[in-house]
Amino acid sequence: MLKGTHVIDVTIKQVLLLGSGKIGAAICELLTSCDDYHVTVADMSADNLANLGSHKNLSTLQLDVTNQASLLAAMNGKFAALSACPFHITKHVAITAAQSGVHYFDLTEDVACTKLVKSLAVNATAALMPQCGLAPGFITIAAYDLCKEFDALHNVHMRVGALPKYPSNGLKYNLTWSTDGLINEYCNPCEAIVDGHVTQVPPLEELEEFSLDGIAYEAFNTSGGLGTLCETLKGNVQNLNYRTVRYPGHRDIMKMLLHDLKFKDNRGQLKDIFEQALPLTFQDVVLVFINVSGIKNGELFQQSYANKIYNETINGRLWSAIQVTTAAGICGVLDLMAEGKLPNKGFVRQEDVLLSDFINNRFGQYYQRSQNSQAAV
């Protein structure tokens, strides 16, 4: 049953948001407070929907996303459908959005889901744009922007981490987003370009260590973070890879859990353990580090992008850095679509987004605000 006592203004764009968990709630906050969108949030959990509170630009709908008939009815008349569902449910949203002819955006890092979206987009009458969060998402936009400055590319290295500011356990990690998505990216093969050839590399491997601002980190292969860059840069780069950033020691423990203790084959059990043992935190930091090298004006040249984004209070409520960055990613590209700055039909890549457009967008600016904030240091 649709809830919400406010009369919907037909002059603002109607958006269906599927999922009202950690990230869905942040997306809802950003979109409802800007007064250009009316958001209908659908979720099976009545408790999650109730936690969203009330707003003149918000309606809620208790809905089973896997029920295509109900989902189809919910999409009727909408400008766009946004999936903030777990990766294994997102495919249902994509299929129905393609059938409905509404613009589609998701946050998935799952490679199989993205391939499905791409196939659906072949005959789509609207835009289908997956991987619109942080990584894949913003990291792809920023990396591709750097790549365009080179005459020939040698190496493109992309590193992203969502980390607790105050690690207090052996994993040096707290839950900040989807546990399903976290385990999925630790287990699935990772796309890369090695010596000019598109290939797959194993997750949790190719461990490296580095320091930034005097803090030690490690990074290792995880799945999905490259988005569609392998396809876009194929034949134009020698080496392209994505690795997740953690505090030193995290990778070894995860490797023991997933491989030695066989939790790779019991992901549901590992999810339960994590959610019982690792507390949620809003005191986190998102680290984004990109390094590109190649030929520029006839010389071997290197250029990097580094940024740390911190948790932030928005409209009187504290949101974690991963909530802010992920929500800003999908809200930013939705805004750019509404402004006519993105293709409005077929498969849309993150590489189709100009970094200047994104950073200057009202939502994309969240990636800038913490960068020079004295309070964030």
BALOBA-1460 file (C-alpha; in Angstrom, 3 decimals):
// residues 377
<rec num="1" residu="m" x="0.000" y="0.000" z="0.000"/>
<rec num="2" residu="l" x="1.329" y="3.420" z="-0.963"/>
<rec num="3" residu="k" x="1.809" y="5.738" z="1.994"/>
<rec num="4" residu="g" x="2.287" y="9.485" z="1.991"/>
<rec num="5" residu="t" x="-0.327" y="12.138" z="2.604"/>
<rec num="6" residu="h" x="1.231" y="14.838" z="0.460"/>
<rec num="7" residu="v" x="-0.161" y="15.830" z="-2.897"/>
<rec num="8" residu="i" x="2.460" y="15.066" z="-5.555"/>
<rec num="9" residu="d" x="3.548" y="18.041" z="-7.653"/>
<rec num="10" residu="v" x="3.450" y="16.860" z="-11.257"/>
<rec num="11" residu="t" x="6.061" y="19.457" z="-12.274"/>
<rec num="12" residu="i" x="8.839" y="17.663" z="-10.369"/>
<rec num="13" residu="k" x="10.292" y="14.386" z="-11.577"/>
<rec num="14" residu="q" x="8.895" y="11.186" z="-10.139"/>
<rec num="15" residu="v" x="11.533" y="8.678" z="-9.043"/>
<rec num="16" residu="l" x="11.139" y="5.131" z="-7.760"/>
<rec num="17" residu="l" x="13.871" y="4.114" z="-5.314"/>
<rec num="18" residu="l" x="14.125" y="0.393" z="-4.573"/>
<rec num="19" residu="g" x="15.711" y="-0.283" z="-1.203"/>
<rec num="20" residu="s" x="15.700" y="1.745" z="2.014"/>
<rec num="21" residu="g" x="18.734" y="0.363" z="3.808"/>
<rec num="22" residu="k" x="21.939" y="2.253" z="4.627"/>
<rec num="23" residu="i" x="22.494" y="3.611" z="1.122"/>
<rec num="24" residu="g" x="18.830" y="3.877" z="0.123"/>
<rec num="25" residu="a" x="18.138" y="6.088" z="3.125"/>
<rec num="26" residu="a" x="20.975" y="8.442" z="2.120"/>
<rec num="27" residu="i" x="19.746" y="8.615" z="-1.486"/>
<rec num="28" residu="c" x="16.266" y="9.423" z="-0.204"/>
<rec num="29" residu="e" x="17.634" y="12.210" z="2.008"/>
<rec num="30" residu="l" x="19.509" y="13.881" z="-0.826"/>
<rec num="31" residu="l" x="16.746" y="13.662" z="-3.408"/>
<rec num="32" residu="t" x="13.778" y="14.636" z="-1.233"/>
<rec num="33" residu="s" x="15.560" y="17.669" z="0.213"/>
<rec num="34" residu="c" x="16.359" y="19.255" z="-3.161"/>
<rec num="35" residu="d" x="12.699" y="19.815" z="-4.159"/>
<rec num="36" residu="d" x="13.188" y="18.695" z="-7.776"/>
<rec num="37" residu="y" x="12.194" y="15.063" z="-7.236"/>
<rec num="38" residu="h" x="9.343" y="13.224" z="-5.609"/>
<rec num="39" residu="v" x="10.703" y="9.907" z="-4.382"/>
<rec num="40" residu="t" x="8.644" y="6.779" z="-3.893"/>
<rec num="41" residu="v" x="10.740" y="4.407" z="-1.808"/>
<rec num="42" residu="a" x="9.834" y="0.726" z="-2.060"/>
<rec num="43" residu="d" x="11.076" y="-1.983" z="0.307"/>
<rec num="44" residu="m" x="9.826" y="-5.209" z="1.862"/>
<rec num="45" residu="s" x="10.780" y="-3.936" z="5.324"/>
<rec num="46" residu="a" x="8.123" y="-1.774" z="6.936"/>
<rec num="47" residu="d" x="10.628" y="-0.856" z="9.665"/>
<rec num="48" residu="n" x="13.158" y="0.460" z="7.153"/>
<rec num="49" residu="l" x="10.473" y="2.516" z="5.444"/>
<rec num="50" residu="a" x="9.267" y="3.919" z="8.758"/>
<rec num="51" residu="n" x="12.816" y="5.012" z="9.608"/>
<rec num="52" residu="l" x="12.784" y="7.345" z="6.596"/>
<rec num="53" residu="g" x="10.375" y="9.639" z="8.418"/>
<rec num="54" residu="s" x="8.071" y="11.959" z="6.482"/>
<rec num="55" residu="h" x="8.682" y="14.595" z="3.850"/>
<rec num="56" residu="k" x="6.517" y="16.413" z="1.334"/>
<rec num="57" residu="n" x="8.584" y="14.838" z="-1.468"/>
<rec num="58" residu="l" x="8.446" y="11.285" z="-0.089"/>
<rec num="59" residu="s" x="6.039" y="8.377" z="-0.458"/>
<rec num="60" residu="t" x="6.692" y="4.832" z="0.717"/>
<rec num="61" residu="l" x="5.557" y="1.509" z="-0.665"/>
<rec num="62" residu="q" x="5.928" y="-1.920" z="0.907"/>
<rec num="63" residu="l" x="6.853" y="-4.097" z="-2.051"/>
<rec num="64" residu="d" x="8.528" y="-7.369" z="-2.972"/>
<rec num="65" residu="v" x="10.953" y="-6.334" z="-5.715"/>
<rec num="66" residu="t" x="10.993" y="-9.854" z="-7.130"/>
<rec num="67" residu="n" x="7.246" y="-9.588" z="-7.891"/>
<rec num="68" residu="q" x="7.469" y="-8.229" z="-11.435"/>
<rec num="69" residu="a" x="3.787" y="-7.325" z="-11.758"/>
<rec num="70" residu="s" x="3.881" y="-5.212" z="-8.591"/>
<rec num="71" residu="l" x="7.192" y="-3.672" z="-9.572"/>
<rec num="72" residu="l" x="5.898" y="-2.855" z="-13.043"/>
<rec num="73" residu="a" x="2.898" y="-1.078" z="-11.516"/>
<rec num="74" residu="a" x="5.186" y="0.887" z="-9.170"/>
<rec num="75" residu="m" x="7.310" y="2.081" z="-12.108"/>
<rec num="76" residu="n" x="4.353" y="3.344" z="-14.091"/>
<rec num="77" residu="g" x="4.712" y="7.059" z="-14.800"/>
<rec num="78" residu="k" x="8.153" y="7.391" z="-13.218"/>
<rec num="79" residu="f" x="11.045" y="9.321" z="-14.727"/>
<rec num="80" residu="a" x="13.608" y="6.897" z="-13.312"/>
<rec num="81" residu="a" x="14.059" y="3.779" z="-11.186"/>
<rec num="82" residu="l" x="17.052" y="3.610" z="-8.827"/>
<rec num="83" residu="s" x="18.149" y="0.300" z="-7.328"/>
<rec num="84" residu="a" x="19.761" y="0.346" z="-3.894"/>
<rec num="85" residu="c" x="19.014" y="-3.358" z="-3.474"/>
<rec num="86" residu="p" x="21.529" y="-6.160" z="-2.846"/>
<rec num="87" residu="f" x="23.314" y="-7.206" z="-6.035"/>
<rec num="88" residu="h" x="21.377" y="-10.478" z="-6.386"/>
<rec num="89" residu="i" x="18.041" y="-8.598" z="-6.408"/>
<rec num="90" residu="t" x="19.068" y="-5.705" z="-8.637"/>
<rec num="91" residu="k" x="18.584" y="-7.764" z="-11.807"/>
<rec num="92" residu="h" x="14.815" y="-7.794" z="-11.188"/>
<rec num="93" residu="v" x="14.765" y="-3.993" z="-11.142"/>
<rec num="94" residu="a" x="16.814" y="-3.782" z="-14.340"/>
<rec num="95" residu="i" x="14.579" y="-6.201" z="-16.258"/>
<rec num="96" residu="t" x="11.420" y="-4.397" z="-15.216"/>
<rec num="97" residu="a" x="12.844" y="-0.932" z="-15.907"/>
<rec num="98" residu="a" x="13.794" y="-1.983" z="-19.438"/>
<rec num="99" residu="q" x="10.273" y="-3.259" z="-19.945"/>
<rec num="100" residu="s" x="8.728" y="-0.106" z="-18.465"/>
<rec num="101" residu="g" x="10.759" y="2.356" z="-20.513"/>
<rec num="102" residu="v" x="11.964" y="4.342" z="-17.483"/>
<rec num="103" residu="h" x="15.568" y="5.443" z="-16.946"/>
<rec num="104" residu="y" x="17.462" y="2.981" z="-14.771"/>
<rec num="105" residu="f" x="20.398" y="3.482" z="-12.369"/>
<rec num="106" residu="d" x="22.012" y="1.054" z="-9.941"/>
<rec num="107" residu="l" x="24.976" y="0.712" z="-7.575"/>
<rec num="108" residu="t" x="26.046" y="-2.826" z="-8.350"/>
<rec num="109" residu="e" x="29.654" y="-3.978" z="-8.387"/>
<rec num="110" residu="d" x="28.514" y="-7.369" z="-9.673"/>
<rec num="111" residu="v" x="29.948" y="-8.016" z="-13.143"/>
<rec num="112" residu="a" x="27.218" y="-10.474" z="-14.161"/>
<rec num="113" residu="c" x="24.482" y="-7.976" z="-13.295"/>
<rec num="114" residu="t" x="26.183" y="-5.269" z="-15.362"/>
<rec num="115" residu="k" x="26.422" y="-7.602" z="-18.355"/>
<rec num="116" residu="l" x="22.690" y="-8.250" z="-18.019"/>
<rec num="117" residu="v" x="21.959" y="-4.514" z="-17.974"/>
<rec num="118" residu="k" x="24.072" y="-4.038" z="-21.077"/>
<rec num="119" residu="s" x="22.130" y="-6.737" z="-22.923"/>
<rec num="120" residu="l" x="18.810" y="-5.217" z="-21.846"/>
<rec num="121" residu="a" x="19.927" y="-1.809" z="-23.097"/>
<rec num="122" residu="v" x="20.256" y="-2.969" z="-26.718"/>
<rec num="123" residu="n" x="16.528" y="-2.497" z="-27.362"/>
<rec num="124" residu="a" x="15.764" y="-0.108" z="-24.497"/>
<rec num="125" residu="t" x="13.745" y="3.047" z="-25.106"/>
<rec num="126" residu="a" x="15.282" y="4.763" z="-22.065"/>
<rec num="127" residu="a" x="18.760" y="4.955" z="-20.532"/>
<rec num="128" residu="l" x="20.128" y="2.055" z="-18.500"/>
<rec num="129" residu="m" x="23.121" y="3.066" z="-16.382"/>
<rec num="130" residu="p" x="24.619" y="0.605" z="-13.892"/>
<rec num="131" residu="q" x="27.481" y="1.016" z="-11.405"/>
<rec num="132" residu="c" x="26.656" y="4.566" z="-10.291"/>
<rec num="133" residu="g" x="28.116" y="4.593" z="-6.782"/>
<rec num="134" residu="l" x="31.663" y="5.073" z="-5.553"/>
<rec num="135" residu="a" x="33.555" y="2.113" z="-7.043"/>
<rec num="136" residu="p" x="32.493" y="1.440" z="-9.664"/>
<rec num="137" residu="g" x="31.065" y="4.880" z="-10.266"/>
<rec num="138" residu="f" x="32.967" y="8.007" z="-9.288"/>
<rec num="139" residu="i" x="36.320" y="6.213" z="-9.446"/>
<rec num="140" residu="t" x="35.636" y="5.392" z="-13.104"/>
<rec num="141" residu="i" x="34.617" y="8.967" z="-13.943"/>
<rec num="142" residu="a" x="37.744" y="10.396" z="-12.307"/>
<rec num="143" residu="a" x="40.128" y="7.800" z="-13.757"/>
<rec num="144" residu="y" x="38.831" y="8.207" z="-17.293"/>
<rec num="145" residu="d" x="39.140" y="11.982" z="-16.993"/>
<rec num="146" residu="l" x="42.852" y="11.571" z="-16.200"/>
<rec num="147" residu="c" x="43.288" y="9.078" z="-19.057"/>
<rec num="148" residu="k" x="41.989" y="11.579" z="-21.605"/>
<rec num="149" residu="e" x="44.951" y="13.872" z="-20.904"/>
<rec num="150" residu="f" x="47.471" y="11.337" z="-22.243"/>
<rec num="151" residu="d" x="48.518" y="10.637" z="-25.825"/>
<rec num="152" residu="a" x="49.318" y="7.014" z="-24.941"/>
<rec num="153" residu="l" x="48.543" y="5.122" z="-21.726"/>
<rec num="154" residu="h" x="50.919" y="2.807" z="-19.898"/>
<rec num="155" residu="n" x="49.413" y="2.129" z="-16.451"/>
<rec num="156" residu="v" x="46.068" y="3.010" z="-14.860"/>
<rec num="157" residu="h" x="45.859" y="2.048" z="-11.187"/>
<rec num="158" residu="m" x="42.647" y="2.670" z="-9.228"/>
<rec num="159" residu="r" x="42.487" y="2.287" z="-5.437"/>
<rec num="160" residu="v" x="39.463" y="2.844" z="-3.196"/>
<rec num="161" residu="g" x="38.763" y="2.062" z="0.447"/>
<rec num="162" residu="a" x="35.905" y="2.712" z="2.860"/>
<rec num="163" residu="l" x="37.562" y="2.488" z="6.262"/>
<rec num="164" residu="p" x="36.758" y="3.148" z="9.912"/>
<rec num="165" residu="k" x="38.561" y="6.184" z="11.266"/>
<rec num="166" residu="y" x="39.113" y="4.322" z="14.533"/>
<rec num="167" residu="p" x="39.737" y="0.605" z="13.799"/>
<rec num="168" residu="s" x="39.338" y="-1.486" z="16.951"/>
<rec num="169" residu="n" x="39.298" y="-5.166" z="15.944"/>
<rec num="170" residu="g" x="41.602" y="-7.690" z="14.283"/>
<rec num="171" residu="l" x="40.117" y="-7.050" z="10.842"/>
<rec num="172" residu="k" x="40.560" y="-3.301" z="11.362"/>
<rec num="173" residu="y" x="37.176" y="-2.946" z="9.727"/>
<rec num="174" residu="n" x="33.600" y="-1.970" z="10.543"/>
<rec num="175" residu="l" x="30.484" y="-2.545" z="8.476"/>
<rec num="176" residu="t" x="29.648" y="0.554" z="6.479"/>
<rec num="177" residu="w" x="27.578" y="-0.801" z="3.567"/>
<rec num="178" residu="s" x="26.156" y="-4.012" z="2.077"/>
<rec num="179" residu="t" x="27.658" y="-7.133" z="3.670"/>
<rec num="180" residu="d" x="26.509" y="-9.170" z="0.665"/>
<rec num="181" residu="g" x="28.342" y="-6.829" z="-1.685"/>
<rec num="182" residu="l" x="31.488" y="-6.880" z="0.460"/>
<rec num="183" residu="i" x="31.740" y="-10.681" z="0.441"/>
<rec num="184" residu="n" x="30.849" y="-10.847" z="-3.256"/>
<rec num="185" residu="e" x="33.721" y="-8.583" z="-4.293"/>
<rec num="186" residu="y" x="36.149" y="-10.598" z="-2.120"/>
<rec num="187" residu="c" x="35.159" y="-13.859" z="-3.821"/>
<rec num="188" residu="n" x="34.605" y="-13.212" z="-7.538"/>
<rec num="189" residu="p" x="37.234" y="-13.024" z="-10.309"/>
<rec num="190" residu="c" x="38.519" y="-9.528" z="-11.047"/>
<rec num="191" residu="e" x="38.766" y="-7.961" z="-14.494"/>
<rec num="192" residu="a" x="42.069" y="-6.346" z="-15.453"/>
<rec num="193" residu="i" x="44.296" y="-5.532" z="-18.394"/>
<rec num="194" residu="v" x="47.783" y="-7.032" z="-18.065"/>
<rec num="195" residu="d" x="50.454" y="-6.378" z="-20.697"/>
<rec num="196" residu="g" x="47.781" y="-5.135" z="-23.079"/>
<rec num="197" residu="h" x="45.500" y="-8.172" z="-22.716"/>
<rec num="198" residu="v" x="42.090" y="-8.253" z="-21.012"/>
<rec num="199" residu="t" x="42.174" y="-10.993" z="-18.396"/>
<rec num="200" residu="q" x="40.855" y="-12.064" z="-15.019"/>
<rec num="201" residu="v" x="42.942" y="-12.042" z="-11.855"/>
<rec num="202" residu="p" x="42.061" y="-13.723" z="-8.542"/>
<rec num="203" residu="p" x="40.529" y="-11.700" z="-5.697"/>
<rec num="204" residu="l" x="42.574" y="-10.990" z="-2.559"/>
<rec num="205" residu="e" x="45.832" y="-11.346" z="-4.511"/>
<rec num="206" residu="e" x="48.563" y="-8.941" z="-5.725"/>
<rec num="207" residu="l" x="48.898" y="-7.409" z="-2.284"/>
<rec num="208" residu="e" x="50.628" y="-4.030" z="-2.158"/>
<rec num="209" residu="e" x="51.409" y="-1.550" z="0.593"/>
<rec num="210" residu="f" x="51.551" y="2.236" z="0.465"/>
<rec num="211" residu="s" x="51.246" y="5.290" z="2.681"/>
<rec num="212" residu="l" x="49.119" y="8.383" z="2.295"/>
<rec num="213" residu="d" x="49.227" y="11.322" z="4.707"/>
<rec num="214" residu="g" x="51.507" y="9.265" z="6.964"/>
<rec num="215" residu="i" x="49.033" y="6.382" z="7.327"/>
<rec num="216" residu="a" x="49.923" y="2.859" z="6.162"/>
<rec num="217" residu="y" x="47.490" y="0.982" z="3.933"/>
<rec num="218" residu="e" x="47.362" y="-2.234" z="1.933"/>
<rec num="219" residu="a" x="45.507" y="-2.881" z="-1.310"/>
<rec num="220" residu="f" x="44.514" y="-6.072" z="-3.114"/>
<rec num="221" residu="n" x="42.371" y="-7.278" z="-6.006"/>
<rec num="222" residu="t" x="38.590" y="-7.208" z="-5.611"/>
<rec num="223" residu="s" x="35.849" y="-7.671" z="-8.163"/>
<rec num="224" residu="g" x="33.795" y="-5.073" z="-10.009"/>
<rec num="225" residu="g" x="35.591" y="-1.820" z="-9.264"/>
<rec num="226" residu="l" x="36.707" y="-1.138" z="-12.842"/>
<rec num="227" residu="g" x="33.188" y="-0.861" z="-14.172"/>
<rec num="228" residu="t" x="33.364" y="-0.899" z="-17.978"/>
<rec num="229" residu="l" x="36.874" y="0.547" z="-18.227"/>
<rec num="230" residu="c" x="38.407" y="-2.738" z="-19.422"/>
<rec num="231" residu="e" x="36.218" y="-2.608" z="-22.502"/>
<rec num="232" residu="t" x="36.652" y="1.133" z="-22.987"/>
<rec num="233" residu="l" x="40.465" y="1.121" z="-22.712"/>
<rec num="234" residu="k" x="41.129" y="-2.231" z="-24.389"/>
<rec num="235" residu="g" x="43.920" y="-1.766" z="-26.917"/>
<rec num="236" residu="n" x="44.861" y="1.631" z="-25.466"/>
<rec num="237" residu="v" x="46.530" y="0.779" z="-22.143"/>
<rec num="238" residu="q" x="49.238" y="-1.645" z="-21.063"/>
<rec num="239" residu="n" x="48.049" y="-2.267" z="-17.514"/>
<rec num="240" residu="l" x="44.742" y="-1.452" z="-15.850"/>
<rec num="241" residu="n" x="43.682" y="-2.666" z="-12.422"/>
<rec num="242" residu="y" x="41.495" y="-1.926" z="-9.427"/>
<rec num="243" residu="r" x="42.286" y="-2.784" z="-5.831"/>
<rec num="244" residu="t" x="40.448" y="-2.268" z="-2.558"/>
<rec num="245" residu="v" x="42.267" y="-0.397" z="0.207"/>
<rec num="246" residu="r" x="42.314" y="-1.647" z="3.801"/>
<rec num="247" residu="y" x="44.512" y="-1.275" z="6.862"/>
<rec num="248" residu="p" x="47.479" y="-3.709" z="6.940"/>
<rec num="249" residu="g" x="46.599" y="-7.261" z="8.008"/>
<rec num="250" residu="h" x="42.996" y="-7.264" z="6.800"/>
<rec num="251" residu="r" x="43.683" y="-9.211" z="3.597"/>
<rec num="252" residu="d" x="45.428" y="-12.108" z="5.372"/>
<rec num="253" residu="i" x="42.532" y="-12.641" z="7.768"/>
<rec num="254" residu="m" x="39.972" y="-12.515" z="4.954"/>
<rec num="255" residu="k" x="42.007" y="-15.006" z="2.940"/>
<rec num="256" residu="m" x="42.049" y="-17.380" z="5.899"/>
<rec num="257" residu="l" x="38.297" y="-17.039" z="6.430"/>
<rec num="258" residu="l" x="37.309" y="-17.443" z="2.790"/>
<rec num="259" residu="h" x="39.807" y="-20.071" z="1.685"/>
<rec num="260" residu="d" x="41.276" y="-21.928" z="4.649"/>
<rec num="261" residu="l" x="38.003" y="-22.049" z="6.608"/>
<rec num="262" residu="k" x="35.913" y="-22.462" z="3.401"/>
<rec num="263" residu="f" x="33.538" y="-19.556" z="4.030"/>
<rec num="264" residu="k" x="33.744" y="-18.808" z="0.317"/>
<rec num="265" residu="d" x="31.343" y="-21.736" z="-0.021"/>
<rec num="266" residu="n" x="29.216" y="-20.597" z="2.945"/>
<rec num="267" residu="r" x="28.757" y="-16.897" z="2.248"/>
<rec num="268" residu="g" x="25.446" y="-16.659" z="4.086"/>
<rec num="269" residu="q" x="27.069" y="-17.978" z="7.249"/>
<rec num="270" residu="l" x="29.952" y="-15.517" z="6.929"/>
<rec num="271" residu="k" x="27.471" y="-12.690" z="6.437"/>
<rec num="272" residu="d" x="25.713" y="-13.634" z="9.687"/>
<rec num="273" residu="i" x="29.029" y="-13.738" z="11.554"/>
<rec num="274" residu="f" x="30.094" y="-10.355" z="10.226"/>
<rec num="275" residu="e" x="26.778" y="-8.692" z="11.046"/>
<rec num="276" residu="q" x="26.838" y="-10.103" z="14.584"/>
<rec num="277" residu="a" x="30.486" y="-9.355" z="15.285"/>
<rec num="278" residu="l" x="31.425" y="-6.226" z="13.311"/>
<rec num="279" residu="p" x="29.584" y="-3.103" z="14.483"/>
<rec num="280" residu="l" x="28.239" y="-0.463" z="12.144"/>
<rec num="281" residu="t" x="30.056" y="2.870" z="12.267"/>
<rec num="282" residu="f" x="29.327" y="6.332" z="10.936"/>
<rec num="283" residu="q" x="32.870" y="7.461" z="11.801"/>
<rec num="284" residu="d" x="34.552" y="6.451" z="8.569"/>
<rec num="285" residu="v" x="36.671" y="7.773" z="5.745"/>
<rec num="286" residu="v" x="36.549" y="7.022" z="2.025"/>
<rec num="287" residu="l" x="39.939" y="7.028" z="0.331"/>
<rec num="288" residu="v" x="40.195" y="7.489" z="-3.442"/>
<rec num="289" residu="f" x="43.606" y="7.178" z="-5.124"/>
<rec num="290" residu="i" x="44.211" y="7.009" z="-8.885"/>
<rec num="291" residu="n" x="47.585" y="6.865" z="-10.589"/>
<rec num="292" residu="v" x="47.935" y="7.143" z="-14.390"/>
<rec num="293" residu="s" x="51.163" y="7.075" z="-16.382"/>
<rec num="294" residu="g" x="51.907" y="7.274" z="-20.082"/>
<rec num="295" residu="i" x="53.109" y="9.551" z="-22.854"/>
<rec num="296" residu="k" x="52.081" y="13.193" z="-22.808"/>
<rec num="297" residu="n" x="53.550" y="15.739" z="-25.218"/>
<rec num="298" residu="g" x="56.259" y="13.263" z="-26.163"/>
<rec num="299" residu="e" x="57.413" y="12.595" z="-22.571"/>
<rec num="300" residu="l" x="56.791" y="9.855" z="-20.045"/>
<rec num="301" residu="f" x="54.439" y="11.469" z="-17.551"/>
<rec num="302" residu="q" x="52.528" y="10.508" z="-14.406"/>
<rec num="303" residu="q" x="49.458" y="12.135" z="-12.939"/>
<rec num="304" residu="s" x="47.533" y="11.205" z="-9.798"/>
<rec num="305" residu="y" x="44.260" y="11.968" z="-8.042"/>
<rec num="306" residu="a" x="44.005" y="11.530" z="-4.283"/>
<rec num="307" residu="n" x="41.133" y="12.419" z="-2.007"/>
<rec num="308" residu="k" x="39.696" y="11.531" z="1.373"/>
<rec num="309" residu="i" x="36.010" y="12.060" z="2.065"/>
<rec num="310" residu="y" x="34.723" y="11.979" z="5.635"/>
<rec num="311" residu="n" x="31.384" y="11.446" z="7.327"/>
<rec num="312" residu="e" x="29.104" y="14.463" z="7.228"/>
<rec num="313" residu="t" x="26.040" y="15.901" z="8.895"/>
<rec num="314" residu="i" x="23.293" y="16.594" z="6.348"/>
<rec num="315" residu="n" x="19.994" y="18.162" z="7.395"/>
<rec num="316" residu="g" x="20.834" y="17.579" z="11.058"/>
<rec num="317" residu="r" x="21.650" y="13.867" z="10.690"/>
<rec num="318" residu="l" x="25.083" y="12.225" z="10.631"/>
<rec num="319" residu="w" x="25.807" y="10.110" z="7.557"/>
<rec num="320" residu="s" x="28.841" y="7.907" z="7.021"/>
<rec num="321" residu="a" x="31.331" y="8.741" z="4.275"/>
<rec num="322" residu="i" x="30.378" y="5.631" z="2.299"/>
<rec num="323" residu="q" x="26.697" y="6.601" z="2.493"/>
<rec num="324" residu="v" x="27.448" y="10.140" z="1.325"/>
<rec num="325" residu="t" x="29.766" y="9.166" z="-1.536"/>
<rec num="326" residu="t" x="27.616" y="6.297" z="-2.817"/>
<rec num="327" residu="a" x="24.386" y="8.287" z="-2.645"/>
<rec num="328" residu="a" x="26.039" y="11.348" z="-4.206"/>
<rec num="329" residu="g" x="27.242" y="9.177" z="-7.085"/>
<rec num="330" residu="i" x="23.845" y="7.898" z="-8.146"/>
<rec num="331" residu="c" x="22.037" y="11.169" z="-7.374"/>
<rec num="332" residu="g" x="24.615" y="13.110" z="-9.371"/>
<rec num="333" residu="v" x="24.202" y="11.067" z="-12.548"/>
<rec num="334" residu="l" x="20.407" y="11.136" z="-12.140"/>
<rec num="335" residu="d" x="20.641" y="14.926" z="-12.014"/>
<rec num="336" residu="l" x="22.860" y="15.033" z="-15.101"/>
<rec num="337" residu="m" x="20.378" y="12.819" z="-16.949"/>
<rec num="338" residu="a" x="17.538" y="15.148" z="-15.969"/>
<rec num="339" residu="e" x="19.588" y="18.114" z="-17.223"/>
<rec num="340" residu="g" x="20.157" y="16.453" z="-20.600"/>
<rec num="341" residu="k" x="23.916" y="16.017" z="-20.075"/>
<rec num="342" residu="l" x="23.880" y="12.240" z="-20.576"/>
<rec num="343" residu="p" x="22.537" y="9.972" z="-23.334"/>
<rec num="344" residu="n" x="18.826" y="9.348" z="-22.728"/>
<rec num="345" residu="k" x="18.653" y="5.972" z="-24.423"/>
<rec num="346" residu="g" x="20.554" y="2.691" z="-24.331"/>
<rec num="347" residu="f" x="23.538" y="1.661" z="-22.235"/>
<rec num="348" residu="v" x="25.233" y="4.562" z="-20.445"/>
<rec num="349" residu="r" x="28.726" y="4.157" z="-18.998"/>
<rec num="350" residu="q" x="30.383" y="6.094" z="-16.203"/>
<rec num="351" residu="e" x="32.918" y="7.123" z="-18.859"/>
<rec num="352" residu="d" x="30.105" y="9.098" z="-20.534"/>
<rec num="353" residu="v" x="30.080" y="11.466" z="-17.533"/>
<rec num="354" residu="l" x="32.406" y="14.469" z="-17.640"/>
<rec num="355" residu="l" x="34.231" y="14.882" z="-14.328"/>
<rec num="356" residu="s" x="33.708" y="18.647" z="-14.503"/>
<rec num="357" residu="d" x="29.944" y="18.146" z="-14.875"/>
<rec num="358" residu="f" x="29.845" y="15.715" z="-11.970"/>
<rec num="359" residu="i" x="32.015" y="17.685" z="-9.531"/>
<rec num="360" residu="n" x="30.067" y="20.876" z="-10.221"/>
<rec num="361" residu="n" x="26.754" y="19.119" z="-9.696"/>
<rec num="362" residu="r" x="25.012" y="19.806" z="-6.367"/>
<rec num="363" residu="f" x="25.364" y="16.134" z="-5.388"/>
<rec num="364" residu="g" x="28.785" y="15.556" z="-6.918"/>
<rec num="365" residu="q" x="30.092" y="18.426" z="-4.795"/>
<rec num="366" residu="y" x="30.023" y="16.122" z="-1.762"/>
<rec num="367" residu="y" x="33.229" y="14.660" z="-3.174"/>
<rec num="368" residu="q" x="34.801" y="18.096" z="-2.880"/>
<rec num="369" residu="r" x="33.442" y="19.359" z="0.415"/>
<rec num="370" residu="s" x="35.508" y="17.173" z="2.740"/>
<rec num="371" residu="q" x="38.675" y="17.590" z="0.727"/>
<rec num="372" residu="n" x="39.490" y="21.026" z="2.139"/>
<rec num="373" residu="s" x="37.454" y="20.872" z="5.321"/>
<rec num="374" residu="q" x="39.474" y="21.603" z="8.449"/>
<rec num="375" residu="a" x="36.813" y="19.857" z="10.529"/>
<rec num="376" residu="a" x="37.416" y="16.642" z="8.626"/>
<rec num="377" residu="v" x="41.120" y="16.397" z="9.455"/>
